[in-house]
Amino acid sequence: MQRVSFEVTDTEAEKSSSETIPLSGALPSTFKNPAMENVGNAADDGPSVKNNPKLNTQKQNRLVKLLASVSNQLMKCLTLVTRESKAPRLDRSKSTAGQALKGLKLISKTDGNAAWTVVEKRYLKITANTDGLLLRSKFGECIGMNSKEFALELFDALARKSHLKGDVITETELKKFWEQINDKSFDSRLITFFDLMDKDADGRLTEDEVREIINLSSSANHLSCIQKKADEYAAMIMEELDPDHMGYIMMESLKKLLLQAETKSLSTTNSEDRKELSDMLSESLKPTRDPNHLRRWYRQLRFFVLDSWQRIWVIALWLTIMAILFAYKYIQYKNRAVYEVLGPCVCLAKGAAETLKLNMALILLPVCRNTITWLRNKTSWLGVFVPFDDNLNFHKVIAAGITIGVGIHSVAHLACDFPRLIAATPAQYMPLGKFFGEEQPKRYLHFVKSTEGITGLVMVLLMVIAFTLAMPWFRRGKLEKKLPGPLKKLASFNAFWYTHHLFVIVYILLVLHGYYLYLSKEWYKKTTWMYLAVPVALYAYERLIRAFRSSIRTVKVLKVAAYPGKVLTLQMSKPTNFKYKSGQYMFVNCPAVSPFEWHPFSITSTPQEDYLSVHIKSLGDWTEAIQGVFSEVSKPPPVGDMLHGANSPGFPKIMIDGPYGAPAQDYKKYEVVLLIGLGIGATPMISIIKDIINNTETKEQLSQMEKGSPQEQQGKKETFKTRRAYFYWVTKEQGTFDWFKNIMNEIAERDKSKVIDLHNHCTSVYEEGDVRSALIQMLQSLNYAKNGLDIVAGTRVMSHFARPNWKNVYKQIAMDHPGANVGVFYCGAPVLTKELRHLALEFTHKTSTRFSFHKENF
């Protein structure tokens, strides 16, 4: 079928609309066609009709109807031309509709966006053994398209268009295909997209062809739920684009539908003022490189200090104390008689030992979670100076300091002090006899098998084991596949958990090691226990509190739900006096899995609810085990179905401990919050957005009640400051949205004041504008307009495709809230932390909006 496009110029339209069209005369040439010429001739025979009284009434009626029809058609044509002449033309290079047309990209960033030279290299490599002929099955690999099925359909569409038959093409034909694929013309891409669906090349799309492309698109985007409803969605498209029930749809109808959503957003969001502000922000955010190295270095240092001053002063204080202790011990032993024999080695060993004592005490404080939570809740002013969010990072920094101290202390003694004592002359050794014994040691083994030597070596061995298995490669199981069979269990959280408790033995050995010292015999000079007494007592007290609380807080499992993506939801009774804030977490223990292991999970319920809930994703051996235990008892429920505790009395026992403070709990002090959850990292954010809705409704009710008493209202200190919230949930799989489906619908329903802006992003779907997601986007718009539900998430919240453009997200908030203090809270894998932190810092220093970044990694 030949496709013809025409355009009426503004001049012609004005001329046509101003002309008088005689019903019984020749039509203007602009509108002449064979059908209308016949009508015109019939009109010219008007006088003969009047002069012939025998002309039957039937013919007269037919002629009148024909003339009326022509008149109506002409009026429609004139109206259409007039509208087109007056309507503003869309600039496809600038409008969002033009971006959609940029849309229908056949090769996206995901595929690599390779240039022809790269494609040609692949072609030569692939066709090396096929005499320069590229097989249809290798077409996707050659052009860099990772959707194999889609690549095959694209090959067929391009082959049909070029009238090629067979399953092979030459390099010339491949280049022609490549040029069509990369054609930047919207119309050209639209035709290719239409040809992709039009299997019989008749210029029309039937319902079967639409259904087939829906199946192909949903398969390419890993959207199985859409694939299951392909028949329903195909019928919906036909109903929309084929209102006359002709059984097919044309390309122009498809074009209008593809552009409908984009044009709507163009008219509602891109006002002139907003566009101007956006351009100004973009200009200010452009990176400018100062030619002066000193100024550039100073600016970078200033930004770093402003962003990290809390961490800087804590680390600086710690390093200063370490340096003072090391210098103090070094000078002390340099002035003692032992220096004459052992030299600087003994000074290094003792200086490092002194720092080790303090570090072994300090390393316990960041993991005293009850104390930190109490400080968070009761002393808000302290949080301004102390970075409580970095407690585990400080724990790791101190561990690094311990590693360095152990290295210096051990090497100085084993490689320097002991050999020097053995090699010393009797005269040199005599003053040291009171420390090392009257008889001079002659063998190295004398020092190794002593109490000091044994305790020291065992401590080093246990530390090496614990430190090694605490590394991310082991703790997160990254090395599991690379290790041989017997060692695979070392790359797991369980191995980290149990070996970390070896430090109980280390602390006992440390006290013994510090008591049996060679060079200090007086008790008051043996200071190891003095350093450790308070921190060890505090840590032991915390562990006793955990054991006590978990034993008296009886928790009953009320409901259990299993969701796609290996997620288990536990809904439990809320113990008396269990008070917490949204964003906090608690530890969960399941004795049926392990009586000793406690694992932290964000609380997804809100403080106002009468139950506690957690969402547990299977990411390791313990989480897999607890899912297995509940599956055995409940005989796996259907996806998303709830099992009630009353009906299943055999649920495994669950113990909890908490709540504990987390970065997100401080969201209330910000007027605007940006909440970002990556996968299961959405759990603390879910509690927060529910809490925001609850607090907003409560505040509105109180404001209504207190209208008559302004003095009472002024006397109250406002603790809930949040006025606007933006929630971005980024996940890979469509089924993931089932985790919080009911909650998202509830939020959308209750948020009458539009306080929360919800954004779901499914990264398995190709970016908006990609031809593989174009039909999904079209279906999404249709279904949402018709049923108010998103086809990807199945909620009242519209989903977006691919990852968010985080720079645009920050930019939008900066435009909407100039001068505001925005709290950015992120929970998820560390991969996104650096980008989000950098953007918060950049927008803070280049706009009037301040972004405070907080993260919680798992």
VEXFI-370824 format. One record per residue (C-alpha): z, y, x. Coordinates in steps of 0.001 Angstrom, whole numbers, plus 524288, in hexadecimal, padded with zeros to 5 digits. Example, Ala and Ser with C-alpha at 12.3 -4.5 7.8 and 13.67 -1.06 7.14 Angstrom:
81E787EE6C8300C 81BE47FBDC83566 
This chain:
800008000080000 7FC4180D428056F 806EA8177C805BB 80299825A18035D 80B178319B8054C 8074283F5980131 80D8F84CAA801E2 80B31858847F982 80C578654E800E2 81494870707FBC0 80867878E67F96E 8018786E607F1C6 80D7F86BDA7E989 80F0587A1D7E5F6 8009F87B267E2B9 800E486EEE7DA5F 80D05873017D305 80742880527CFD0 7FA5787B327CA8B 7F84D8792C7BBE2 7F3C186B717B901 7E9FD86B347ADA2 7EB4485F0F7A567 7DCE085F627A1CC 7D6EE862C07AECA 7D5AA85E767BCD8 7E23C85BC27C441 7E508862977D108 7DFF285AB77DC60 7ED98858837E186 7F0BC84F3C7D652 7E37A848F07D3F0 7E2B483A427D395 7D9B4830C67CC47 7E35A82E197C17F 7E53A83C727BE9A 7D69983F3E7BF08 7D4B1836047B387 7DF1383D427AC0C 7D88984A2D7AF3A 7CB878455F7A9F6 7D1F78410A79D8B 7D7D984E6A79BEB 7CA9F854DB79D9D 7C59C84D1E791F8 7CF2F8543F7891B 7C4C185B8D780F7 7BD3D84F2877E4A 7C96684949778D3 7CB1E8545276F2E 7BCCA853F376AE4 7BD098456276831 7C517842B875BD3 7C2758343075CF1 7CA55832C67695B 7D510829B07654A 7E34282DCA765A1 7E6E38233776F92 7DE4D8293377A24 7E3B5836C277763 7F199831EF77900 7EE2E82AED785AE 7E7EE8375878B02 7F3B383FC578777 7FCFE8362678E3F 7F435835F379A3F 7F401844D979B0D 802CD8457B7996B 8046E83B747A442 7FBD6843417AD70 8037784F8F7AA6C 81065848F07AD67 80B468435D7BA21 8065F850AD7BE63 81355857277BB5C 81A8A84CC57C340 8116284EC77CEB6 8131485D757CE30 821E185C667CD43 82242853047D8CA 819BB85BC47E135 821BB867C37DDA9 82E77860CB7E142 828FE85C427EE28 82449869E17F15D 831A286FD07EE86 83A6D865127F3EB 83F6086739801C1 839A285DE980B78 842D3854F5812DD 841B98566E8217A 841DE8484D825A1 8456B84BD283368 8520B8529882F5F 856C984D4482265 85F0E8416582045 853CD83BE88188D 84BE583D49824D0 856918361E82C19 8556082B288225A 8474782AC3825A9 84A1882B218335D 850D8820A382C41 8497A8141982A03 84A1D81236838AE 8451C804D483C6D 84B6780513849DC 8593280A7884AA8 8636980D1585515 868BF7FF81852A8 85BC87F9B9856DE 85AF2801FD86306 8507980BE985F3F 847DB806FB86A40 83BAD80E5886E6F 82E3F807FD86F16 82F768056E87DB4 83B807FD1587B40 834C27F5F687009 828DD7F3A987898 8314D7ED998833D 837687E48E87949 829EA7E1298740F 824E27DD7B8818C 830E07D5178840D 8306D7CE3B876D0 821B87CBC0876F3 821107C71188505 81E907B92788062 816DD7BC22873F7 80AAA7C29F879AB 80EE27D03487592 810F37CCA986743 81DD37D063860F7 822FD7C69385730 828257CB5284A24 8352D7C4CA84CF8 836A87CD008596C 8330B7DA0785332 841217DE4B850AD 845567DAE985E82 839C27E26C86405 83C377EF2785CA0 84AFA7EE1885E3B 84E807EBB684FFE 85A857E32184F08 8582D7DF6E840BE 84F1F7D3CD8423D 84C137D1E5833C2 849437E048831EC 8408D7E05A83DE8 8386A7D5408382A 836AF7DC8082B53 8330C7E8E3832B2 828E67E15483A6F 822E77DC3482DD4 822977E9C5827A5 81BFF7EFF08336D 812777E4A083460 80ED17E60E825FA 80C9F7F482827EC 803C57F1F183398 7FCBA7E6C182C87 8011C7DD09836EA 802DA7CEA983471 80A087C4A683C74 816F87C483843A1 812D57CA9E8508A 80EF77D84D854EE 809767DE2C86162 80F3C7E92586974 806097F2FC8630C 80A537EEC485588 818917EF17859CB 816F07FD1085E7F 810E3800BB85186 81C767FA7184A8E 825DC801B085383 81F7980EC78509B 820F880C53841FF 82F2080849843CA 8323F814BA84B63 82A2281DE5842FA 832DC829958400F 82B8882CFD833A6 8339F82AA28278F 827EF826A681F68 8239081CE1829A0 83106816B082A4E 831DC8165D81B9D 824E180F3081AD1 829818055582502 8361D8036681D7A 82E8980189810DE 825397F7EE81774 8310A7F07C81C53 834C47EDBD80E3C 827057ECC4808AA 824097DEC080CA2 817307DD7F8052F 8125B7EB048096C 80E9C7EF1E7FBB0 815937FC437FC70 81FE47F81F7F2A3 82D707F2727F401 831827E7DC7EA8A 83F787E3DC7E7C2 83DD57D7A67F012 8398E7DFCD7FBBD 844FE7E9077F9E7 84E497DD787F917 848A97D7C980587 84A777E46280D48 8586D7E5A580811 85B577D81080D45 855107DB9081A49 85C747E87681B9A 869957E293817DE 867817D7718216F 863FB7E0C482C7F 8703E7E8CD82994 879307DD0482792 87C1E7E0D58197D 87D917D3AA812E0 8836F7D98480678 8771F7E15C803FC 86EC47D5758069F 875F27CE167FBF7 872AD7D8CD7F228 8648B7DAB47F648 85F687D7A47E8A5 868587E1A77E24D 864FB7EC447EC1A 8565B7E99A7EB65 856EF7EB137DC9A 85E837F7C97DE44 854087FD797E73B 849407F9767DDDE 850AA7FF987D296 851D680C597DA17 8441280D207DF9C 83CAD806357D4CA 841CF80C5F7C83A 835358090A7C112 836DE7FA817C440 8297F7F94D7CA73 82E807EE837D352 82C877F5C97E024 8303A802307E76C 827DA80B3E7EF9E 82A458118A7FCBE 82CAC81F337F74C 837CB81A237EED0 83DD58136D7FA86 83CA181FE980289 843BB827FE7F844 84EE181E4C7F7A4 8505181DC680666 8514682C8280729 8599382E8D7FB1B 866E682D0D80185 86315834E480D86 85D7284026805B4 869C98407C7FD63 87267841968096E 8695284C1280EB0 86B7A854A9802D3 87A41852C98025B 87EBE852F581071 8757685B1F81877 87852869038141E 8735E873E981CD8 8810287848820E3 8852586A858240D 878E0867FB82BE4 87AF48747483395 8890A870A78368D 884A58630983A7E 87A89868B2843CA 884B6871A7849D4 88DFC8665084BFC 8833F85E05851EB 87FDF8692785B1B 88DF386ADD85F6E 88F5E85C49861B5 8838B85B4586A8C 887FC857328781E 8868386243881E2 8881285F8E89059 88EA086A97897B0 8881886C4C8A50A 8952F870078AAF2 89BFE863608AEED 8A992869578AF49 8A87886F188A1A2 8A31B8624689C5F 8ADF785A928A2CF 8B8368642189DBF 8B2F38636088FBB 8B30D8548088FD8 8C0C68545A8958A 8C57385E2988B62 8C0138561688023 8C637849D4885D1 8D3888504288754 8D339856008798D 8CFE3848B4873E6 8D9158406F87C2F 8E4738494287FD5 8EE71840238798E 8E9E9834998819D 8E89883CF588DC3 8F69E841D188DF7 8FC328344D88B33 8F42282DEA895FA 8F6DB8394189F45 905898380189CDB 904E88295F89F07 8FD2382AAB8ABA2 90664835378B087 9124882CA18AE47 90B7A821438B4FF 90838829BA8C0BC 9162982EEC8C1B5 91C248213F8C120 9128281BF18CB14 914CC827598D472 9238E8267D8D2D0 92402818138D697 91A07819BA8E168 92216824768E805 92ED281D0F8E5BD 92A32810F08ECF6 9234C8188F8F779 9309F81D908FBA8 936FF810118FC1E 9381E806E1907C3 92F337FCE29016B 923C7806599034B 9242D803FB911F5 9200B7F5D491001 9187A7F5A69034B 9123D803219043C 90B05809768F8AE 9096A7FC298F212 917667FC028ED25 9160E80A0A8E851 909CD806868E09A 9102A7FA5A8DAEA 91C7E801908D6A3 9151180D4D8D15C 90C71804778C920 9185C7FCA98C4AF 91EED808FE8BF9D 9131480C948B75C 9127E7FE8F8B27C 9205C7FF528AD43 91D4680B518A51B 91015806258A089 915DE7F92489C5B 91F538010B8940F 9153780A8C88EA1 90B488002C88AD5 914397FB8787FE3 91561808C187935 90754809F987401 908D67FCE486CFF 915B08008186668 90E6D8029D859A2 91A2D80510850EC 91ED080FF5859CC 9114A8163285A5E 90FCE8154184B93 91D0F81B96849A8 919578269785304 90C6F8288884BC8 912FC8296983E8D 91F3783100841DA 91AEA83A4484CAB 90D9C83FB28490A 90F2884A768535A 90FF98403885E1E 9029483AFF85A73 8FCDF8482385E5A 900818459086C8D 90136836CD86DA9 8F4A182EFF86B5E 8FA74823EC8634D 8ECB381F1986035 8EAF881B7A86E8A 8F6F6812D686FA3 8EF258069B872F7 8E68380E2087C62 8F2AA812D788386 8F788804BE88382 8EAF7800E988A82 8EBDC80C3D89424 8F99F8082D897ED 8F4D27FA2A8996A 8EABA7FF368A30F 8F597806438AA50 8FD767F9AA8AAD7 8F1B37F2668B043 8F03D7FC5E8BB33 8FED77FC318BE11 8FF6C7ED548BE7D 8F3B97ED1F8C797 8F98D7F6DB8D13D 907207F0BD8D0C3 9024D7E2C38D29B 8F8757E58D8DD5C 902047EE238E4E7 90C6A7E36B8E4E8 903FC7D7498E673 8F9C87DC788EFED 901EB7E6018F7DE 910D07E59D8F6AD 912E67D6EF8F7B0 909AE7D4D690358 910307E04390A86 91DBF7DA9190881 919567CD7790DEC 912A57D3F591997 91E037DD4691CBB 925787DBA892974 933EB7D7C5928BB 937C37E58D92C93 92F757EB5B921B7 9347D7E18D917D4 942F67E31191AF3 945347EF7F9127B 93E8E7E8839071D 946E67DC47907A9 9502C7E15C8FD3C 944977E1F48F3BB 93C977D5C78F6DF 947057CCF38FCED 94CBD7CBE290A79 942C17C1B790E71 9350F7C76F90F8F 92B0D7C06D906DD 920907B97190EA3 9180D7B48A90388 910E47BBD28F8BD 915767B19E8EEE5 923647B69A8F095 9200E7C2DD8E8C6 9174F7BC278DED8 921657B2108DA9E 92C647BBEC8D975 9310D7C0D48CC23 92A077CDBA8CE74 91D6D7C6CA8D247 91D4C7BCCB8C72B 9207F7C6AD8BC7E 916787D02C8C1F1 90B677C64D8C2D7 90E0D7C08C8B552 90E2E7CE478AF78 901217D1708B5D2 8FB3C7C4AD8B0BD 8FFE77C70E8A2BF 8FB347D52C8A319 8EDB97D1098A7C5 8ECA47C75789C89 8F1567D0FC89240 8E9457DC6689758 8DCDF7D44A89875 8DD807CEA288ABD 8E07B7DC3888554 8D31C7E0FD889C3 8C9717E37087E92 8C05A7D8C588383 8CAF87CEA58811F 8D2C57D5018761A 8C6C27D74A86DA3 8C0987CA21870EA 8B4AE7CFE4877BC 8B5027C58688262 8B7297BA0487940 8A9017B567879CD 8A82C7B6F488893 8B45E7AF3B88BF6 8B4287A06688D82 8B9C2798278826A 8C7FA796B5886DE 8C9217A553889BE 8C3217AA8F87D2F 8D06E7AC49876CF 8D40D7B61088159 8CA407BFAB87B86 8D19C7C20D86EEB 8DBE27CACF868EC 8E56F7BF6B86897 8E4C27BDF587759 8E75E7CC8C878E2 8F28C7CC2486F16 8FA077C0E587527 8F7D57C48888377 8FC437D270880C5 909827CCE387D1A 90AC27C78D88AE5 910387D4F788DE1 91D4E7D06788897 91DEF7C79289488 918927D28389D29 923987DBBC89955 92DE37D16989C19 927D97CECD8A967 926C67DD6D8ABF3 9356E7DF3F8AA10 938297D3B78B326 92E697D8C68BD07 934C87E61C8BCB9 942517E0538BE6B 93F907D7BD8CA49 93A5E7E2958D2EE 939EF7E17E8E1C0 93C667EFAD8E4F4 945E07F3C78DA1F 952D37ECE08D8E5 95AF87F6978D0FF 95A097F49B8C234 957B7802E58BF3F 94BBA802CE8C801 945C47F7B58C04C 93FB8800808B5F8 936007F76E8AF53 93F0D7F4588A3F3 941E9802D38A239 93389805CD89FDC 931CA7FA6D8967D 93E5C7FAD588E8B 93AB9804C4883F6 92C3C80137881F3 92F017F2988819D 93A477F4A487825 931B17FD2986F65 926A67F34486F96 92FF67E7EF86CD2 935C87EFC186190 928347F1E285BF4 9251D7E36A85C85 931F17E033855C5 92ED17EA1684B12 9219A7E39C84902 927C57D62A847ED 9325B7DB3783EC7 929447E2EB835E6 91F5F7D7F3834A8 92A107CE5A830EA 930357D6A082632 923A47DC558209C 91EA87D19A817E9 910357D3128150E 909337CB8A80A83 8FA767C9ED80B0F 8F58E7CED07FDEE 8E6E07CDFA7FF73 8DD097C9088093A 8CE9E7CC65809D4 8C3C37C787812B2 8B8237D0518157D 8AB617CF5681D13 8AC777D1E182B9B 8B8507C8FB82CF9 8C2137D2918273C 8CE897CE3A820A4 8D6667D78A81824 8E4E07D5358160D 8EC0C7DC8580B5A 8FABD7DB2880CD3 906F47DFAC805F6 90CC57EC2680B79 91A717EA638112A 925357F37280CD3 9265B7FFB68153B 919627FCF581BF4 914D180AFC81D83 9081880E1382451 8FD29818078254E 8EEAC815EE8232A 8E830813198302F 8F3A280B538359D 8F37B7FCD8838F7 8FCAA7F149838CE 8FDE57E45983FE7 8FB127D7B4838AC 9001C7CA3E83C39 8FC387BD5F83621 9055A7B26C83A9F 8FB8E7A83F835FE 8F25E7AD39840A9 8FC397B11284B1F 90AA67B495849BF 909FB7BD86855A5 8FD8F7C575853D2 8FDE47D2AD84D0D 8F11E7D9DD84AEF 8EF397E818846B6 8E73D7EB8883A9C 8E5047F898833F6 8EB2F7F9CB8268F 8E0597FBC481C81 8E9357FE63810F7 8EF4880BBE80E94 8FDBA80F8D80E82 8FCE6812077FFD1 8F8CE803F57FCD7 902D07F94F7FA36 8FCB77EF6980379 8F8187EE4D8119C 8EA727EA1E8156C 8E3807E71F82221 8D5967E32182544 8D47E7D8F48300E 8C7567D701836A9 8C50E7CAA683E71 8C3847CF9D84C5E 8CB717C5CE85427 8D2B57B8F78540D 8DE9B7BDB184C5A 8D6B47C494841C2 8CDDA7B8B584081 8D9CA7B00983F65 8E0327B81483499 8D3857B80682CD7 8D30A7A95582E85 8E1117A7C6829D2 8DEDE7AFC281D81 8D1D97A91581B00 8D84779BB281B4E 8E2CF79FC8811B2 8DA267A76280876 8CE0679EC8809EA 8C5497AA4780D89 8C3BF7B39C80222 8B67B7B8CC7FE3D 8B2977C4E5805DA 8BAEF7D068801D7 8C2937C8937F7B8 8D1427CA2A7F73C 8DB0E7BF2C7F76B 8E8097C2A77F130 8F4C47BE987F758 8F9FA7B9E17EA61 8EF337AFE07E974 8EFCA7ABFC7F7C5 8FE057AA117FB87 8FA0A7A3578082A 8F5A37AF9180F4E 8FA1A7AF8F81D8D 905F57B7C5820E3 903147C572825ED 90C877CE0D82D83 90A857DC708302F 9102B7E68183966 90E267F50A838C8 909437FEBB83581 904E18049984264 8FF05811E18454B 8F088813CD84794 8E7CC81F9284A6F 8E22E8201583CA9 8EF72822198362B 8EF168308F839E4 8E3088338A831C3 8EADE83BAF827F3 8EC9F8470583154 8DDEC849BA83171 8D6EF8510F8269D 8CA6B8498B82985 8C9DD83B8582E7C 8BE918336C83385 8C1CD824F483225 8B91781B4883958 8BA8580C9083842 8B22D802E383FAD 8B1E57F5B2838BD 8BFB77F0F58364F 8C44B7FDC883C5E 8C2FE803A682EBF 8D0137FDA282ACE 8D9228091782E2E 8CF2E8129682879 8CF0D80B6F81B6E 8DD9D80DA6819F7 8DBDD81BED81DB8 8D11B81F0D813E3 8D90F8189A80910 8E4D08207680D71 8DCDA82D0680D4C 8D8CD82A777FF40 8E6E0827687FB55 8EC228339980206 8E15983C327FC68 8E4178377D7EE95 8F2C1839437F079 8F0BF846D47F606 8E82B84AC47EA83 8F268845E67E0F0 8FD4E84D2D7E7F8 8F558859A47E882 8F398858F37D9D2 9022B856EC7D7E6 90626861AF7E156 8FD3186C4B7DC4D 908A1872587D541 911CC872067E101 90AF9878147ECDC 917D187A027F41D 91AAB86B897F3DF 90CE2868C17F898 90E1487243803EE 91AEF86C6180817 914FA85F0980A77 90F4285BB0817AD 901C3855F781655 8FFF18498381E3A 8F2E78451A81890 8E88784E9A81D77 8DC198468E81C0B 8D1ED84D2781360 8C598845EA81777 8C2EF8387E81D1D 8B69E8322E8227B 8B6B882364823A8 8AC4281C4182B70 8AC6E80D7B82B1E 8A2AD807268345D 8A0797F88F83364 8962C7EE9083728 8957D7E5AB82B65 892FA7E83381D12 89DAF7DEAE81903 8A7C07E6DF82037 8A7907F0E98154F 8AE157E6D280C7B 8BABE7E89C8143A 8BDBC7F5A380DC8 8B3FE7F59D80292 8BE187F78D7F7E0 8C53F801F17FFAA 8B8E1809CD80231 8B57D8096E7F3BF 8C34480D9B7F059 8C2AA819167F9CD 8B57281D657F484 8BAD881CB07E6AC 8C7B7823D67E932 8C2A082E577F250 8C016838747E7B9 8C1D2843E47F112 8B82883E3B7FAF5 8C22383EB2805DE 8BCF2832A480CE1 8AF0383140811B7 8AC1F822AA81321 8A17181D7881C1C 89E3B80F1881DD9 894FE80B94828F1 88ECD7FE2282A23 889547FC81837DD 881D47EFFC834CC 878537F86982CF6 86DE97FF82834A4 86F8480E2E835BF 86B5E816B382A63 85CFB819AB82C07 8598B80C4483161 84F2C8054782963 857CF7F927828F5 8626D80087821BB 859B3809918199B 859308006F80DEC 867DD7FDEA80ECE 86A3B80C8F80E65 8612C80DC8802AF 8684A802D47FB98 8753A809197FF03 8715C816117F8DA 86C1C80F9B7EC96 877B2806AC7EA69 881A3811657ED05 87AE081A6D7E35D 87A3A80FA77D937 88722808587DAED 88F688111E7E3A8 890EF806337EDC4 88C44804F97FBBA 8841C7F8AB7FDF2 888E07F6C880BF8 8978A7F87480A5E 8985D7F57A7FBE8 8A12E801587FA10 8A00F80ED87F423 89ED38142A80201 890F2815818071C 88EA180E54813E3 8875E813AD81F97 87F2680BF98291B 8814B809FF837B2 88BCB8111983F7D 88FC581EFC83C15 88B2282A3384485 898B982E2E848C0 8945883B3D84E1E 88EE683EC4840CB 89B8683A3983A5A 8A3A884361842D8 899B184E2F840EE 89A4384CEC8321C 8A91684DC383220 8A8F08596F83B63 89F8F8606183220 8A78385D4A825FB 8B4D78607082BE7 8B3D986BA1835AF 8C0C586EAB83C46 8C75D8626383704 8CF7B8589483EAE 8C8F784B6683C6B 8CFF883EAC83F57 8C6A683412843FD 8CC5482661842AA 8C4E281AB6847E5 8C85580C608471E 8BF6C8020484C9C 8B97F7FC83858F8 8BAA58052B86529 8ABC78066486603 8AB988129E85D5E 8B7C08194686299 8B13E8209386DC4 8A6688267D86554 8AF8582AD685A6E 8B948830B7863F7 8AE8F837F586B4A 8A8E983D9285EB0 8B65E841F685A2E 8B83A848F386713 8AA9384EF6866E1 8AB6385436858FA 8B9208594285B42 8B4AF8619F866A7 8A788865DD8613B 8AAE586881852ED 8B60A86EE784B9E 8BA48861A28463B 8C47085A0484DE5 8C33984B3684E24 8CF388433B85226 8CB538356A855B2 8D4518299D853C8 8D06881B90855F8 8D5DF80E258535F 8CE988032B85A2A 8D01C7F4AF857AF 
